[in-house]
Amino acid sequence: MAAISKKLRSLEGGRLMFWCPGCDGAHQVGVGEGVGPRWGYNGNPVAPTFTPSVLVTYNGPDADIDGAPPAVCHSFVTDGRIQFLSDCTHALAGQTVDIPDFDN
């Protein structure tokens, strides 16, 4: 993993990673040529845009308890900001925030 800005890290396989404050964890997207799903990327590591939307599902703390579904984080990442869509299962659903810097 290599830092390409305070907001993005590069990973093997043409993937980029940004920190999601809603999930309190990192999300990855594949960009450019390569295997697997690929997102458009504006090439700006300071204020990245990824297209289309980023949809992440994972087993949250309450997944499968009393039939609870997996956690969902669905967002548009545009010009260095994350617009969380209303189908997110975390507290930032419906809000727009700056992509936070990675802690060093």
Biopython code that builds the backbone (N, CA, C, O; Angstrom):
import numpy as np
from Bio.PDB.StructureBuilder import StructureBuilder

atoms = [
    (1, "MET", "N", (0.863, -1.173, 0.000)),
    (1, "MET", "CA", (0.000, 0.000, 0.000)),
    (1, "MET", "C", (0.905, 1.231, 0.000)),
    (1, "MET", "O", (1.881, 1.307, 0.746)),
    (2, "ALA", "N", (0.556, 2.185, -0.851)),
    (2, "ALA", "CA", (1.335, 3.419, -0.948)),
    (2, "ALA", "C", (0.405, 4.625, -0.893)),
    (2, "ALA", "O", (-0.676, 4.616, -1.483)),
    (3, "ALA", "N", (0.831, 5.650, -0.188)),
    (3, "ALA", "CA", (0.056, 6.892, -0.118)),
    (3, "ALA", "C", (0.266, 7.678, -1.402)),
    (3, "ALA", "O", (1.404, 7.949, -1.788)),
    (4, "ILE", "N", (-0.834, 8.049, -2.070)),
    (4, "ILE", "CA", (-0.709, 8.940, -3.223)),
    (4, "ILE", "C", (-1.240, 10.326, -2.892)),
    (4, "ILE", "O", (-1.047, 11.270, -3.658)),
    (5, "SER", "N", (-1.904, 10.447, -1.756)),
    (5, "SER", "CA", (-2.338, 11.735, -1.202)),
    (5, "SER", "C", (-2.765, 11.472, 0.233)),
    (5, "SER", "O", (-2.704, 10.335, 0.702)),
    (6, "LYS", "N", (-3.192, 12.502, 0.925)),
    (6, "LYS", "CA", (-3.697, 12.315, 2.286)),
    (6, "LYS", "C", (-5.004, 11.535, 2.283)),
    (6, "LYS", "O", (-5.382, 10.944, 3.294)),
    (7, "LYS", "N", (-5.699, 11.534, 1.135)),
    (7, "LYS", "CA", (-7.023, 10.921, 1.046)),
    (7, "LYS", "C", (-7.042, 9.561, 0.355)),
    (7, "LYS", "O", (-7.989, 8.797, 0.542)),
    (8, "LEU", "N", (-6.024, 9.244, -0.436)),
    (8, "LEU", "CA", (-6.027, 8.002, -1.215)),
    (8, "LEU", "C", (-4.777, 7.178, -0.984)),
    (8, "LEU", "O", (-3.685, 7.702, -0.762)),
    (9, "ARG", "N", (-4.976, 5.866, -1.044)),
    (9, "ARG", "CA", (-3.882, 4.906, -1.026)),
    (9, "ARG", "C", (-4.018, 4.048, -2.278)),
    (9, "ARG", "O", (-5.127, 3.734, -2.712)),
    (10, "SER", "N", (-2.882, 3.675, -2.850)),
    (10, "SER", "CA", (-2.913, 2.768, -4.000)),
    (10, "SER", "C", (-2.600, 1.356, -3.517)),
    (10, "SER", "O", (-1.802, 1.151, -2.603)),
    (11, "LEU", "N", (-3.254, 0.392, -4.160)),
    (11, "LEU", "CA", (-3.104, -1.015, -3.820)),
    (11, "LEU", "C", (-2.781, -1.796, -5.082)),
    (11, "LEU", "O", (-2.904, -1.277, -6.192)),
    (12, "GLU", "N", (-2.371, -3.032, -4.910)),
    (12, "GLU", "CA", (-2.100, -3.897, -6.054)),
    (12, "GLU", "C", (-3.334, -4.028, -6.936)),
    (12, "GLU", "O", (-4.464, -3.880, -6.470)),
    (13, "GLY", "N", (-3.104, -4.304, -8.201)),
    (13, "GLY", "CA", (-4.204, -4.572, -9.119)),
    (13, "GLY", "C", (-4.950, -3.340, -9.582)),
    (13, "GLY", "O", (-6.097, -3.443, -10.018)),
    (14, "GLY", "N", (-4.316, -2.157, -9.498)),
    (14, "GLY", "CA", (-4.971, -0.942, -9.968)),
    (14, "GLY", "C", (-6.115, -0.497, -9.083)),
    (14, "GLY", "O", (-7.076, 0.100, -9.568)),
    (15, "ARG", "N", (-6.027, -0.776, -7.793)),
    (15, "ARG", "CA", (-7.089, -0.378, -6.883)),
    (15, "ARG", "C", (-6.673, 0.853, -6.084)),
    (15, "ARG", "O", (-5.496, 1.043, -5.778)),
    (16, "LEU", "N", (-7.647, 1.674, -5.756)),
    (16, "LEU", "CA", (-7.459, 2.829, -4.889)),
    (16, "LEU", "C", (-8.339, 2.657, -3.664)),
    (16, "LEU", "O", (-9.406, 2.047, -3.736)),
    (17, "MET", "N", (-7.890, 3.196, -2.544)),
    (17, "MET", "CA", (-8.607, 3.044, -1.286)),
    (17, "MET", "C", (-8.799, 4.413, -0.650)),
    (17, "MET", "O", (-7.884, 5.236, -0.637)),
    (18, "PHE", "N", (-10.004, 4.652, -0.121)),
    (18, "PHE", "CA", (-10.298, 5.876, 0.621)),
    (18, "PHE", "C", (-10.975, 5.497, 1.931)),
    (18, "PHE", "O", (-11.553, 4.417, 2.053)),
    (19, "TRP", "N", (-10.897, 6.400, 2.913)),
    (19, "TRP", "CA", (-11.483, 6.127, 4.228)),
    (19, "TRP", "C", (-12.941, 6.555, 4.241)),
    (19, "TRP", "O", (-13.280, 7.655, 3.806)),
    (20, "CYS", "N", (-13.796, 5.681, 4.741)),
    (20, "CYS", "CA", (-15.221, 5.971, 4.851)),
    (20, "CYS", "C", (-15.554, 6.263, 6.309)),
    (20, "CYS", "O", (-15.461, 5.370, 7.151)),
    (21, "PRO", "N", (-15.939, 7.498, 6.621)),
    (21, "PRO", "CA", (-16.271, 7.813, 8.009)),
    (21, "PRO", "C", (-17.586, 7.184, 8.468)),
    (21, "PRO", "O", (-17.807, 7.035, 9.670)),
    (22, "GLY", "N", (-18.451, 6.818, 7.542)),
    (22, "GLY", "CA", (-19.700, 6.164, 7.913)),
    (22, "GLY", "C", (-19.470, 4.752, 8.417)),
    (22, "GLY", "O", (-20.096, 4.322, 9.385)),
    (23, "CYS", "N", (-18.579, 4.036, 7.767)),
    (23, "CYS", "CA", (-18.264, 2.660, 8.150)),
    (23, "CYS", "C", (-17.082, 2.585, 9.115)),
    (23, "CYS", "O", (-16.826, 1.541, 9.715)),
    (24, "ASP", "N", (-16.368, 3.695, 9.258)),
    (24, "ASP", "CA", (-15.130, 3.741, 10.036)),
    (24, "ASP", "C", (-14.162, 2.680, 9.527)),
    (24, "ASP", "O", (-13.560, 1.925, 10.291)),
    (25, "GLY", "N", (-14.040, 2.657, 8.195)),
    (25, "GLY", "CA", (-13.154, 1.707, 7.538)),
    (25, "GLY", "C", (-12.880, 2.151, 6.118)),
    (25, "GLY", "O", (-13.499, 3.091, 5.620)),
    (26, "ALA", "N", (-11.952, 1.475, 5.469)),
    (26, "ALA", "CA", (-11.552, 1.832, 4.109)),
    (26, "ALA", "C", (-12.403, 1.097, 3.083)),
    (26, "ALA", "O", (-12.813, -0.044, 3.299)),
    (27, "HIS", "N", (-12.666, 1.772, 1.953)),
    (27, "HIS", "CA", (-13.319, 1.166, 0.801)),
    (27, "HIS", "C", (-12.346, 1.207, -0.369)),
    (27, "HIS", "O", (-11.542, 2.132, -0.490)),
    (28, "GLN", "N", (-12.428, 0.186, -1.239)),
    (28, "GLN", "CA", (-11.541, 0.075, -2.392)),
    (28, "GLN", "C", (-12.345, 0.084, -3.682)),
    (28, "GLN", "O", (-13.453, -0.449, -3.746)),
    (29, "VAL", "N", (-11.766, 0.698, -4.708)),
    (29, "VAL", "CA", (-12.335, 0.636, -6.054)),
    (29, "VAL", "C", (-11.208, 0.334, -7.031)),
    (29, "VAL", "O", (-10.088, 0.817, -6.870)),
    (30, "GLY", "N", (-11.514, -0.469, -8.044)),
    (30, "GLY", "CA", (-10.562, -0.735, -9.107)),
    (30, "GLY", "C", (-10.690, 0.341, -10.172)),
    (30, "GLY", "O", (-11.801, 0.702, -10.563)),
    (31, "VAL", "N", (-9.557, 0.857, -10.646)),
    (31, "VAL", "CA", (-9.569, 1.883, -11.688)),
    (31, "VAL", "C", (-8.625, 1.471, -12.816)),
    (31, "VAL", "O", (-7.728, 0.653, -12.612)),
    (32, "GLY", "N", (-8.827, 2.032, -13.989)),
    (32, "GLY", "CA", (-7.965, 1.716, -15.125)),
    (32, "GLY", "C", (-8.203, 0.304, -15.631)),
    (32, "GLY", "O", (-9.266, -0.279, -15.417)),
    (33, "GLU", "N", (-7.197, -0.234, -16.305)),
    (33, "GLU", "CA", (-7.282, -1.584, -16.859)),
    (33, "GLU", "C", (-7.044, -2.608, -15.763)),
    (33, "GLU", "O", (-6.298, -2.357, -14.817)),
    (34, "GLY", "N", (-7.681, -3.763, -15.896)),
    (34, "GLY", "CA", (-7.433, -4.821, -14.933)),
    (34, "GLY", "C", (-8.609, -5.754, -14.793)),
    (34, "GLY", "O", (-9.649, -5.587, -15.430)),
    (35, "VAL", "N", (-8.417, -6.729, -13.950)),
    (35, "VAL", "CA", (-9.422, -7.758, -13.701)),
    (35, "VAL", "C", (-10.458, -7.223, -12.721)),
    (35, "VAL", "O", (-10.133, -6.456, -11.815)),
    (36, "GLY", "N", (-11.694, -7.630, -12.907)),
    (36, "GLY", "CA", (-12.756, -7.274, -11.974)),
    (36, "GLY", "C", (-13.415, -5.959, -12.311)),
    (36, "GLY", "O", (-13.041, -5.296, -13.279)),
    (37, "PRO", "N", (-14.398, -5.578, -11.513)),
    (37, "PRO", "CA", (-15.117, -4.319, -11.754)),
    (37, "PRO", "C", (-14.168, -3.127, -11.728)),
    (37, "PRO", "O", (-13.204, -3.104, -10.962)),
    (38, "ARG", "N", (-14.451, -2.138, -12.573)),
    (38, "ARG", "CA", (-13.610, -0.939, -12.684)),
    (38, "ARG", "C", (-14.485, 0.300, -12.613)),
    (38, "ARG", "O", (-15.594, 0.326, -13.146)),
    (39, "TRP", "N", (-13.977, 1.314, -11.954)),
    (39, "TRP", "CA", (-14.655, 2.600, -11.828)),
    (39, "TRP", "C", (-13.904, 3.638, -12.638)),
    (39, "TRP", "O", (-12.694, 3.531, -12.840)),
    (40, "GLY", "N", (-14.636, 4.647, -13.103)),
    (40, "GLY", "CA", (-13.990, 5.808, -13.678)),
    (40, "GLY", "C", (-13.344, 6.603, -12.555)),
    (40, "GLY", "O", (-13.846, 6.624, -11.432)),
    (41, "TYR", "N", (-12.230, 7.255, -12.862)),
    (41, "TYR", "CA", (-11.495, 8.041, -11.867)),
    (41, "TYR", "C", (-11.012, 9.305, -12.551)),
    (41, "TYR", "O", (-10.467, 9.247, -13.653)),
    (42, "ASN", "N", (-11.204, 10.446, -11.909)),
    (42, "ASN", "CA", (-10.824, 11.721, -12.514)),
    (42, "ASN", "C", (-9.329, 12.004, -12.450)),
    (42, "ASN", "O", (-8.884, 13.025, -12.975)),
    (43, "GLY", "N", (-8.547, 11.143, -11.832)),
    (43, "GLY", "CA", (-7.100, 11.316, -11.773)),
    (43, "GLY", "C", (-6.622, 12.317, -10.739)),
    (43, "GLY", "O", (-5.429, 12.617, -10.683)),
    (44, "ASN", "N", (-7.521, 12.839, -9.922)),
    (44, "ASN", "CA", (-7.158, 13.844, -8.925)),
    (44, "ASN", "C", (-7.078, 13.186, -7.544)),
    (44, "ASN", "O", (-8.115, 12.903, -6.944)),
    (45, "PRO", "N", (-5.864, 12.935, -7.027)),
    (45, "PRO", "CA", (-5.751, 12.262, -5.737)),
    (45, "PRO", "C", (-6.137, 13.139, -4.545)),
    (45, "PRO", "O", (-6.355, 12.626, -3.448)),
    (46, "VAL", "N", (-6.222, 14.446, -4.748)),
    (46, "VAL", "CA", (-6.594, 15.364, -3.667)),
    (46, "VAL", "C", (-8.111, 15.495, -3.564)),
    (46, "VAL", "O", (-8.656, 15.598, -2.465)),
    (47, "ALA", "N", (-8.795, 15.491, -4.716)),
    (47, "ALA", "CA", (-10.257, 15.619, -4.755)),
    (47, "ALA", "C", (-10.805, 14.583, -5.737)),
    (47, "ALA", "O", (-11.285, 14.942, -6.813)),
    (48, "PRO", "N", (-10.736, 13.290, -5.371)),
    (48, "PRO", "CA", (-11.120, 12.239, -6.312)),
    (48, "PRO", "C", (-12.618, 12.185, -6.591)),
    (48, "PRO", "O", (-13.456, 12.506, -5.750)),
    (49, "THR", "N", (-12.908, 11.758, -7.824)),
    (49, "THR", "CA", (-14.263, 11.409, -8.244)),
    (49, "THR", "C", (-14.202, 9.992, -8.794)),
    (49, "THR", "O", (-13.332, 9.672, -9.604)),
    (50, "PHE", "N", (-15.125, 9.144, -8.355)),
    (50, "PHE", "CA", (-15.253, 7.787, -8.880)),
    (50, "PHE", "C", (-16.655, 7.629, -9.448)),
    (50, "PHE", "O", (-17.634, 8.050, -8.833)),
    (51, "THR", "N", (-16.747, 7.018, -10.629)),
    (51, "THR", "CA", (-18.050, 6.764, -11.238)),
    (51, "THR", "C", (-18.101, 5.316, -11.702)),
    (51, "THR", "O", (-17.100, 4.805, -12.203)),
    (52, "PRO", "N", (-19.229, 4.642, -11.552)),
    (52, "PRO", "CA", (-20.479, 5.094, -10.948)),
    (52, "PRO", "C", (-20.390, 5.075, -9.427)),
    (52, "PRO", "O", (-19.301, 5.184, -8.863)),
    (53, "SER", "N", (-21.535, 4.936, -8.765)),
    (53, "SER", "CA", (-21.578, 4.929, -7.305)),
    (53, "SER", "C", (-20.775, 3.754, -6.738)),
    (53, "SER", "O", (-20.493, 2.775, -7.428)),
    (54, "VAL", "N", (-20.423, 3.886, -5.473)),
    (54, "VAL", "CA", (-19.694, 2.843, -4.750)),
    (54, "VAL", "C", (-20.684, 2.180, -3.791)),
    (54, "VAL", "O", (-21.247, 2.838, -2.915)),
    (55, "LEU", "N", (-20.888, 0.887, -3.962)),
    (55, "LEU", "CA", (-21.813, 0.125, -3.117)),
    (55, "LEU", "C", (-21.024, -0.957, -2.393)),
    (55, "LEU", "O", (-20.421, -1.827, -3.022)),
    (56, "VAL", "N", (-21.036, -0.893, -1.071)),
    (56, "VAL", "CA", (-20.327, -1.870, -0.245)),
    (56, "VAL", "C", (-21.341, -2.522, 0.686)),
    (56, "VAL", "O", (-22.094, -1.832, 1.373)),
    (57, "THR", "N", (-21.360, -3.846, 0.709)),
    (57, "THR", "CA", (-22.172, -4.571, 1.690)),
    (57, "THR", "C", (-21.222, -5.441, 2.503)),
    (57, "THR", "O", (-20.264, -6.004, 1.974)),
    (58, "TYR", "N", (-21.498, -5.538, 3.768)),
    (58, "TYR", "CA", (-20.625, -6.304, 4.655)),
    (58, "TYR", "C", (-21.430, -6.730, 5.871)),
    (58, "TYR", "O", (-22.513, -6.203, 6.123)),
    (59, "ASN", "N", (-20.911, -7.664, 6.608)),
    (59, "ASN", "CA", (-21.580, -8.119, 7.816)),
    (59, "ASN", "C", (-21.291, -7.143, 8.941)),
    (59, "ASN", "O", (-20.218, -7.159, 9.543)),
    (60, "GLY", "N", (-22.265, -6.298, 9.210)),
    (60, "GLY", "CA", (-22.151, -5.339, 10.301)),
    (60, "GLY", "C", (-22.329, -6.029, 11.641)),
    (60, "GLY", "O", (-22.525, -7.243, 11.691)),
    (61, "PRO", "N", (-22.265, -5.276, 12.720)),
    (61, "PRO", "CA", (-22.330, -5.878, 14.051)),
    (61, "PRO", "C", (-23.642, -6.601, 14.339)),
    (61, "PRO", "O", (-23.682, -7.500, 15.178)),
    (62, "ASP", "N", (-24.720, -6.214, 13.648)),
    (62, "ASP", "CA", (-26.003, -6.867, 13.916)),
    (62, "ASP", "C", (-26.449, -7.795, 12.791)),
    (62, "ASP", "O", (-27.584, -8.271, 12.811)),
    (63, "ALA", "N", (-25.594, -8.063, 11.815)),
    (63, "ALA", "CA", (-25.979, -8.924, 10.695)),
    (63, "ALA", "C", (-26.400, -10.300, 11.201)),
    (63, "ALA", "O", (-25.738, -10.899, 12.048)),
    (64, "ASP", "N", (-27.500, -10.780, 10.669)),
    (64, "ASP", "CA", (-28.057, -12.099, 10.984)),
    (64, "ASP", "C", (-28.625, -12.212, 12.397)),
    (64, "ASP", "O", (-29.051, -13.298, 12.791)),
    (65, "ILE", "N", (-28.643, -11.142, 13.161)),
    (65, "ILE", "CA", (-29.275, -11.172, 14.479)),
    (65, "ILE", "C", (-30.733, -10.777, 14.285)),
    (65, "ILE", "O", (-31.026, -9.682, 13.803)),
    (66, "ASP", "N", (-31.625, -11.646, 14.652)),
    (66, "ASP", "CA", (-33.061, -11.410, 14.468)),
    (66, "ASP", "C", (-33.392, -11.044, 13.024)),
    (66, "ASP", "O", (-34.268, -10.215, 12.777)),
    (67, "GLY", "N", (-32.691, -11.663, 12.067)),
    (67, "GLY", "CA", (-32.963, -11.442, 10.657)),
    (67, "GLY", "C", (-32.436, -10.139, 10.089)),
    (67, "GLY", "O", (-32.822, -9.758, 8.984)),
    (68, "ALA", "N", (-31.565, -9.442, 10.810)),
    (68, "ALA", "CA", (-31.014, -8.178, 10.308)),
    (68, "ALA", "C", (-30.207, -8.427, 9.035)),
    (68, "ALA", "O", (-29.480, -9.417, 8.947)),
    (69, "PRO", "N", (-30.330, -7.541, 8.053)),
    (69, "PRO", "CA", (-29.586, -7.706, 6.805)),
    (69, "PRO", "C", (-28.129, -7.282, 6.986)),
    (69, "PRO", "O", (-27.774, -6.687, 8.003)),
    (70, "PRO", "N", (-27.292, -7.587, 6.003)),
    (70, "PRO", "CA", (-25.924, -7.072, 6.046)),
    (70, "PRO", "C", (-25.934, -5.542, 6.050)),
    (70, "PRO", "O", (-26.898, -4.915, 5.611)),
    (71, "ALA", "N", (-24.863, -4.962, 6.546)),
    (71, "ALA", "CA", (-24.718, -3.509, 6.518)),
    (71, "ALA", "C", (-24.510, -3.059, 5.074)),
    (71, "ALA", "O", (-23.946, -3.794, 4.264)),
    (72, "VAL", "N", (-24.968, -1.844, 4.756)),
    (72, "VAL", "CA", (-24.862, -1.282, 3.409)),
    (72, "VAL", "C", (-24.248, 0.104, 3.493)),
    (72, "VAL", "O", (-24.632, 0.915, 4.336)),
    (73, "CYS", "N", (-23.291, 0.368, 2.612)),
    (73, "CYS", "CA", (-22.752, 1.713, 2.437)),
    (73, "CYS", "C", (-22.800, 1.997, 0.944)),
    (73, "CYS", "O", (-22.119, 1.334, 0.162)),
    (74, "HIS", "N", (-23.594, 2.971, 0.546)),
    (74, "HIS", "CA", (-23.806, 3.299, -0.864)),
    (74, "HIS", "C", (-23.574, 4.791, -1.022)),
    (74, "HIS", "O", (-24.209, 5.597, -0.343)),
    (75, "SER", "N", (-22.663, 5.160, -1.916)),
    (75, "SER", "CA", (-22.298, 6.575, -2.012)),
    (75, "SER", "C", (-21.862, 6.963, -3.413)),
    (75, "SER", "O", (-21.482, 6.124, -4.230)),
    (76, "PHE", "N", (-21.931, 8.265, -3.661)),
    (76, "PHE", "CA", (-21.270, 8.885, -4.799)),
    (76, "PHE", "C", (-20.054, 9.605, -4.240)),
    (76, "PHE", "O", (-20.159, 10.338, -3.257)),
    (77, "VAL", "N", (-18.904, 9.400, -4.862)),
    (77, "VAL", "CA", (-17.683, 10.097, -4.471)),
    (77, "VAL", "C", (-17.376, 11.090, -5.582)),
    (77, "VAL", "O", (-17.042, 10.703, -6.702)),
    (78, "THR", "N", (-17.493, 12.378, -5.258)),
    (78, "THR", "CA", (-17.366, 13.439, -6.256)),
    (78, "THR", "C", (-16.546, 14.589, -5.700)),
    (78, "THR", "O", (-16.859, 15.136, -4.642)),
    (79, "ASP", "N", (-15.490, 14.953, -6.425)),
    (79, "ASP", "CA", (-14.655, 16.113, -6.069)),
    (79, "ASP", "C", (-14.216, 16.090, -4.611)),
    (79, "ASP", "O", (-14.241, 17.119, -3.936)),
    (80, "GLY", "N", (-13.817, 14.925, -4.126)),
    (80, "GLY", "CA", (-13.292, 14.810, -2.770)),
    (80, "GLY", "C", (-14.339, 14.758, -1.679)),
    (80, "GLY", "O", (-14.015, 14.881, -0.498)),
    (81, "ARG", "N", (-15.598, 14.575, -2.063)),
    (81, "ARG", "CA", (-16.686, 14.503, -1.076)),
    (81, "ARG", "C", (-17.448, 13.192, -1.265)),
    (81, "ARG", "O", (-17.537, 12.666, -2.374)),
    (82, "ILE", "N", (-17.988, 12.681, -0.177)),
    (82, "ILE", "CA", (-18.782, 11.453, -0.203)),
    (82, "ILE", "C", (-20.232, 11.817, 0.071)),
    (82, "ILE", "O", (-20.560, 12.343, 1.134)),
    (83, "GLN", "N", (-21.101, 11.530, -0.901)),
    (83, "GLN", "CA", (-22.541, 11.724, -0.722)),
    (83, "GLN", "C", (-23.130, 10.359, -0.392)),
    (83, "GLN", "O", (-23.257, 9.500, -1.264)),
    (84, "PHE", "N", (-23.490, 10.167, 0.875)),
    (84, "PHE", "CA", (-24.058, 8.897, 1.314)),
    (84, "PHE", "C", (-25.535, 8.849, 0.941)),
    (84, "PHE", "O", (-26.298, 9.758, 1.270)),
    (85, "LEU", "N", (-25.927, 7.789, 0.256)),
    (85, "LEU", "CA", (-27.304, 7.646, -0.183)),
    (85, "LEU", "C", (-28.176, 7.125, 0.956)),
    (85, "LEU", "O", (-27.677, 6.641, 1.972)),
    (86, "SER", "N", (-29.477, 7.233, 0.765)),
    (86, "SER", "CA", (-30.414, 6.920, 1.852)),
    (86, "SER", "C", (-30.492, 5.431, 2.178)),
    (86, "SER", "O", (-31.029, 5.061, 3.222)),
    (87, "ASP", "N", (-29.961, 4.560, 1.297)),
    (87, "ASP", "CA", (-29.989, 3.128, 1.605)),
    (87, "ASP", "C", (-28.826, 2.684, 2.490)),
    (87, "ASP", "O", (-28.721, 1.503, 2.820)),
    (88, "CYS", "N", (-27.953, 3.612, 2.878)),
    (88, "CYS", "CA", (-26.885, 3.277, 3.826)),
    (88, "CYS", "C", (-27.511, 2.886, 5.160)),
    (88, "CYS", "O", (-28.548, 3.420, 5.553)),
    (89, "THR", "N", (-26.873, 1.956, 5.843)),
    (89, "THR", "CA", (-27.387, 1.527, 7.140)),
    (89, "THR", "C", (-26.628, 2.170, 8.301)),
    (89, "THR", "O", (-26.862, 1.819, 9.458)),
    (90, "HIS", "N", (-25.725, 3.104, 8.009)),
    (90, "HIS", "CA", (-24.992, 3.780, 9.084)),
    (90, "HIS", "C", (-25.532, 5.191, 9.309)),
    (90, "HIS", "O", (-26.413, 5.650, 8.583)),
    (91, "ALA", "N", (-25.006, 5.862, 10.303)),
    (91, "ALA", "CA", (-25.538, 7.153, 10.759)),
    (91, "ALA", "C", (-25.350, 8.296, 9.769)),
    (91, "ALA", "O", (-25.993, 9.334, 9.921)),
    (92, "LEU", "N", (-24.492, 8.145, 8.758)),
    (92, "LEU", "CA", (-24.272, 9.232, 7.798)),
    (92, "LEU", "C", (-25.174, 9.131, 6.566)),
    (92, "LEU", "O", (-25.007, 9.905, 5.623)),
    (93, "ALA", "N", (-26.117, 8.200, 6.557)),
    (93, "ALA", "CA", (-27.059, 8.080, 5.436)),
    (93, "ALA", "C", (-27.720, 9.424, 5.176)),
    (93, "ALA", "O", (-28.199, 10.081, 6.100)),
    (94, "GLY", "N", (-27.743, 9.832, 3.899)),
    (94, "GLY", "CA", (-28.382, 11.082, 3.506)),
    (94, "GLY", "C", (-27.516, 12.319, 3.680)),
    (94, "GLY", "O", (-27.970, 13.427, 3.394)),
    (95, "GLN", "N", (-26.285, 12.161, 4.139)),
    (95, "GLN", "CA", (-25.398, 13.304, 4.355)),
    (95, "GLN", "C", (-24.265, 13.310, 3.341)),
    (95, "GLN", "O", (-23.964, 12.287, 2.726)),
    (96, "THR", "N", (-23.636, 14.475, 3.172)),
    (96, "THR", "CA", (-22.466, 14.625, 2.319)),
    (96, "THR", "C", (-21.331, 15.174, 3.168)),
    (96, "THR", "O", (-21.495, 16.172, 3.871)),
    (97, "VAL", "N", (-20.173, 14.511, 3.098)),
    (97, "VAL", "CA", (-19.019, 14.901, 3.903)),
    (97, "VAL", "C", (-17.755, 14.870, 3.042)),
    (97, "VAL", "O", (-17.722, 14.212, 2.003)),
    (98, "ASP", "N", (-16.724, 15.581, 3.476)),
    (98, "ASP", "CA", (-15.419, 15.495, 2.823)),
    (98, "ASP", "C", (-14.815, 14.119, 3.083)),
    (98, "ASP", "O", (-15.021, 13.534, 4.147)),
    (99, "ILE", "N", (-14.067, 13.604, 2.105)),
    (99, "ILE", "CA", (-13.305, 12.382, 2.357)),
    (99, "ILE", "C", (-12.260, 12.730, 3.416)),
    (99, "ILE", "O", (-11.475, 13.657, 3.221)),
    (100, "PRO", "N", (-12.239, 12.008, 4.520)),
    (100, "PRO", "CA", (-11.247, 12.333, 5.550)),
    (100, "PRO", "C", (-9.845, 11.892, 5.135)),
    (100, "PRO", "O", (-9.673, 10.987, 4.318)),
    (101, "ASP", "N", (-8.858, 12.549, 5.716)),
    (101, "ASP", "CA", (-7.476, 12.132, 5.518)),
    (101, "ASP", "C", (-7.247, 10.814, 6.245)),
    (101, "ASP", "O", (-7.864, 10.547, 7.276)),
    (102, "PHE", "N", (-6.352, 9.992, 5.699)),
    (102, "PHE", "CA", (-5.899, 8.810, 6.422)),
    (102, "PHE", "C", (-5.026, 9.275, 7.573)),
    (102, "PHE", "O", (-4.240, 10.210, 7.425)),
    (103, "ASP", "N", (-5.161, 8.627, 8.714)),
    (103, "ASP", "CA", (-4.248, 8.903, 9.826)),
    (103, "ASP", "C", (-2.910, 8.268, 9.501)),
    (103, "ASP", "O", (-2.847, 7.176, 8.936)),
    (104, "ASN", "N", (-1.855, 8.954, 9.858)),
    (104, "ASN", "CA", (-0.516, 8.395, 9.589)),
    (104, "ASN", "C", (-0.024, 7.590, 10.761)),
    (104, "ASN", "O", (1.079, 7.046, 10.716)),
]
sb = StructureBuilder()
sb.init_structure("model")
sb.init_model(0)
sb.init_chain("A")
sb.init_seg("    ")
for serial, (resi, resn, name, xyz) in enumerate(atoms, 1):
    if name == "N":
        sb.init_residue(resn, " ", resi, " ")
    sb.init_atom(name, np.array(xyz, "f"), 0.0, 1.0, " ", f" {name:<3s}", serial, name[0])
structure = sb.get_structure()
